[in-house]
């Protein structure tokens, strides 16, 4: 691991080896688990109740957590029971600071046709083709308002660093 000092920050090259899991805060844990199992085929692999004296400036935090898996990837769903005060925010994919999770799927256009009347899609499937990428993608929102991207790659991604977009 190499440390490089630049602009007052310490860069730690090689420190992150992979993304461990993604987490989504949900309104209703059971409803959200059903959604991810029924719509995307995730499997619930575990659960936990967690009490923390303080988290992010909040005191007396109580969280119910479900651990789901698709392929080799983990998804953590978290329902904050305490504190009771919660604020729903309206997010768009283009808002700074908004995160999304992208799921690799097969036959995205069929998925869209199947669910377009029951799931809030932010865009129909879009074909995105460059020298390096040939993919179809769409954004949708889960029952909690979390932004999800669905992606279907039509060829292996090969990045050459040209940055050329067709």
C-alpha positions in Angstrom: 0.0 0.0 0.0 1.4 3.4 -1.0 0.7 6.7 0.8 0.8 9.8 -1.2 0.3 13.3 0.3 -1.4 15.7 -2.0 -3.3 18.8 -1.2 -3.4 17.9 2.5 -5.1 14.5 1.9 -3.4 11.2 2.3 -4.1 8.9 -0.7 -3.9 5.2 0.0 -3.4 3.5 -3.3 -4.7 -0.1 -3.2 -6.5 0.3 0.0 -10.0 -0.6 -1.3 -10.0 -4.1 -2.7 -13.7 -4.4 -3.7 -17.1 -3.1 -2.8 -18.3 -5.1 0.2 -22.0 -4.4 0.1 -24.6 -1.8 -0.7 -27.2 -0.6 1.8 -30.6 1.0 1.5 -32.6 2.6 4.3 -36.2 1.5 4.0 -39.6 2.4 5.4 -40.8 -1.1 5.9 -38.3 -4.0 6.1 -40.7 -6.8 5.4 -42.3 -5.1 2.4 -38.8 -4.2 1.0 -37.5 -7.7 1.4 -40.6 -9.1 -0.5 -40.0 -6.5 -3.3 -36.3 -7.4 -3.7 -37.1 -11.1 -3.6 -40.1 -11.1 -5.8 -39.0 -8.6 -8.4 -35.3 -9.2 -8.6 -34.8 -12.7 -7.2 -32.7 -11.8 -4.2 -32.4 -14.3 -1.4 -32.6 -13.3 2.2 -29.5 -14.8 3.9 -29.8 -13.3 7.4 -31.2 -10.6 9.6 -30.2 -8.7 12.7 -31.5 -6.2 15.3 -28.9 -3.6 16.2 -29.0 -1.1 19.0 -26.4 1.6 19.1 -26.0 4.3 21.7 -25.1 6.9 19.1 -24.9 7.0 15.3 -24.4 10.1 13.2 -25.4 12.4 16.1 -28.6 10.4 16.8 -29.0 8.9 20.3 -30.7 5.6 21.1 -30.6 4.1 17.6 -32.5 0.9 16.9 -32.2 -0.7 13.4 -33.7 -3.9 12.0 -31.5 -5.2 9.2 -32.0 -7.8 6.5 -29.1 -9.2 4.5 -29.9 -10.3 0.9 -27.8 -11.8 -1.8 -27.9 -12.0 -5.6 -25.1 -14.0 -7.2 -22.0 -13.1 -5.1 -23.2 -9.6 -4.2 -24.8 -8.5 -0.9 -27.5 -6.0 -0.3 -28.3 -4.7 3.2 -31.8 -3.3 3.9 -32.0 -1.2 7.1 -35.2 -0.1 8.8 -34.5 2.5 11.5 -37.1 1.9 14.3 -35.5 4.6 16.5 -35.3 7.5 16.1 -39.0 7.8 15.1 -38.6 11.2 13.3 -37.8 10.6 9.6 -37.8 12.9 6.6 -38.6 11.7 3.1 -36.7 13.4 0.4 -37.4 13.7 -3.3 -34.3 12.4 -5.2 -33.5 12.5 -8.9 -30.5 10.7 -10.6 -29.1 14.1 -11.6 -29.1 15.6 -8.1 -25.5 15.9 -6.6 -24.9 13.5 -3.8 -27.6 11.1 -4.9 -26.4 7.5 -5.0 -27.8 4.6 -7.0 -27.2 0.9 -7.2 -27.0 -0.8 -10.5 -28.2 -4.4 -11.0 -27.0 -6.4 -13.9 -30.1 -8.0 -15.6 -30.9 -10.2 -18.6 -33.5 -8.9 -21.1 -34.0 -5.4 -19.6 -36.6 -4.5 -22.2 -38.8 -7.5 -21.3 -38.4 -6.5 -17.6 -39.5 -3.0 -18.4 -42.6 -4.2 -20.3 -43.5 -6.6 -17.5 -43.2 -4.0 -14.7 -43.8 -0.6 -16.3 -47.4 -0.4 -14.9 -46.5 -1.4 -11.4 -43.0 0.1 -10.8 -42.1 3.8 -11.1 -39.5 3.9 -13.9 -37.7 7.2 -14.4 -36.9 6.4 -18.0 -37.6 3.7 -20.5 -34.6 1.5 -21.4 -31.9 3.5 -23.1 -29.3 2.0 -25.4 -25.8 3.4 -24.7 -23.1 2.5 -27.2 -19.5 3.7 -27.3 -16.3 2.1 -28.5 -15.9 0.7 -24.9 -19.5 0.1 -23.8 -22.6 -1.5 -25.4 -25.3 -1.5 -22.7 -29.0 -0.9 -22.2 -30.0 0.8 -18.9 -32.9 2.3 -17.1 -33.6 4.0 -13.7 -36.5 3.1 -11.4 -37.5 3.7 -7.8 -38.1 1.0 -5.2 -41.0 1.3 -2.8 -38.8 3.5 -0.5 -37.9 6.0 -3.3 -34.3 4.6 -3.6 -33.0 5.0 -7.1 -32.0 1.7 -8.8 -30.3 1.3 -12.2 -30.8 -1.8 -14.3 -28.1 -2.6 -16.8 -27.7 -5.1 -19.5 -24.3 -5.3 -21.1 -24.3 -6.6 -24.7 -20.6 -7.0 -24.8 -17.7 -7.1 -22.3 -16.8 -3.6 -21.2 -13.3 -2.5 -22.3 -12.1 0.9 -21.2 -9.3 2.4 -23.2 -9.3 5.8 -21.6 -10.4 7.6 -24.7 -13.5 9.0 -23.2 -15.2 9.1 -26.6 -19.0 9.0 -26.5 -20.9 8.3 -29.6 
